C-alpha cells in the first residue's frame, strides 16, 4: 500500500519561497529542483523509512534534494508521509525546525 504525501503549512510556505528564489536564476533551475523533489517523494510513497533519522530529533527523517533538506515524519497509523520543512543546506536548521 502506498503512503500519502501531506505537505504541512510550513512546508508549503518553504516551497513557495524556494520557487521564488530559484526562479530568479536560470529559467530551468526551479523546474529541475521540483522535478527531482517530486521524483524523490514518489519513492517515499513506497519506501517511507528509506531516509535516515535526523539525529537531533529522531521523530523526523531527513532527505537531501539538490542542496535542500526535506524534513518529514512517517505516520504509520494513517499511512502518511508528512512533509514538515524544506531548508537549504546552508540554513541553521535547529532555529527553524
C-alpha positions as CSV (number, residue, x, y, z in Angstrom):
1,X,0.0,0.0,0.0
2,X,1.3,3.4,-0.9
3,X,1.7,6.2,1.6
4,X,0.1,9.6,1.0
5,X,2.2,12.8,1.0
6,X,0.9,15.6,3.2
7,X,2.6,19.0,2.9
8,X,2.2,20.8,6.2
9,X,1.6,24.6,6.0
10,X,5.2,25.4,6.9
11,X,6.5,23.1,4.0
12,X,4.0,24.8,1.6
13,X,5.5,28.2,2.6
14,X,9.0,26.8,2.2
15,X,8.1,25.5,-1.3
16,X,6.7,28.9,-2.4
17,X,9.9,30.6,-1.2
18,X,12.1,28.1,-2.9
19,X,10.3,28.5,-6.2
20,X,10.5,32.3,-6.0
21,X,14.2,32.2,-5.1
22,X,15.2,29.6,-7.8
23,X,13.1,31.4,-10.4
24,X,15.4,34.4,-10.2
25,X,18.2,32.4,-11.8
26,X,18.3,30.3,-14.9
27,X,14.8,29.5,-16.3
28,X,15.0,25.8,-15.6
29,X,16.6,25.9,-12.2
30,X,13.3,25.8,-10.3
31,X,11.8,23.2,-12.7
32,X,14.8,20.9,-12.2
33,X,14.5,21.2,-8.4
34,X,10.8,20.4,-8.3
35,X,11.1,17.6,-10.8
36,X,13.8,16.0,-8.6
37,X,11.8,16.7,-5.4
38,X,8.6,15.0,-6.9
39,X,10.6,12.0,-8.1
40,X,12.1,11.5,-4.6
41,X,8.8,12.0,-2.9
42,X,7.3,9.4,-5.1
43,X,9.8,6.9,-3.8
44,X,8.8,7.8,-0.2
45,X,5.2,6.8,-1.0
46,X,6.6,3.2,-1.4
47,X,9.6,3.3,1.0
48,X,8.8,6.0,3.6
49,X,11.5,4.9,6.0
50,X,14.3,4.9,3.4
51,X,15.9,8.2,4.6
52,X,17.9,8.3,7.8
53,X,16.5,9.7,11.0
54,X,17.5,13.2,11.9
55,X,20.0,12.8,14.8
56,X,18.8,15.9,16.7
57,X,15.2,14.7,16.7
58,X,14.6,11.0,15.6
59,X,10.9,11.7,15.1
60,X,12.0,13.3,11.8
61,X,13.6,11.8,8.8
62,X,15.8,13.8,6.5
63,X,16.1,13.5,2.7
64,X,18.6,15.6,0.7
65,X,17.4,17.0,-2.7
66,X,19.7,19.3,-4.7
67,X,21.2,21.1,-1.7
68,X,18.0,21.2,0.3
69,X,17.0,19.1,3.2
70,X,13.4,17.7,3.4
71,X,12.3,17.0,7.0
72,X,9.4,14.6,7.3
73,X,7.6,12.3,9.6
74,X,6.1,8.9,8.8
75,X,2.6,8.3,10.3
76,X,2.1,4.5,10.2
77,X,-1.4,4.7,11.6
78,X,-2.6,6.8,8.6
79,X,0.0,5.6,6.0
80,X,1.1,9.2,5.5
81,X,4.4,10.9,5.0
82,X,4.1,14.4,6.5
83,X,6.5,16.9,4.9
84,X,7.2,19.5,7.6
85,X,10.0,21.7,6.4
86,X,12.4,22.1,3.4
87,X,15.6,24.0,4.1
88,X,18.6,24.9,2.1
89,X,21.7,23.2,3.5
90,X,23.2,26.5,4.5
91,X,20.5,27.4,7.0
92,X,20.6,26.8,10.7
93,X,18.0,24.0,10.9
94,X,17.9,23.9,14.7
95,X,16.5,27.5,14.7
96,X,13.6,26.7,12.4
97,X,12.6,23.1,12.9
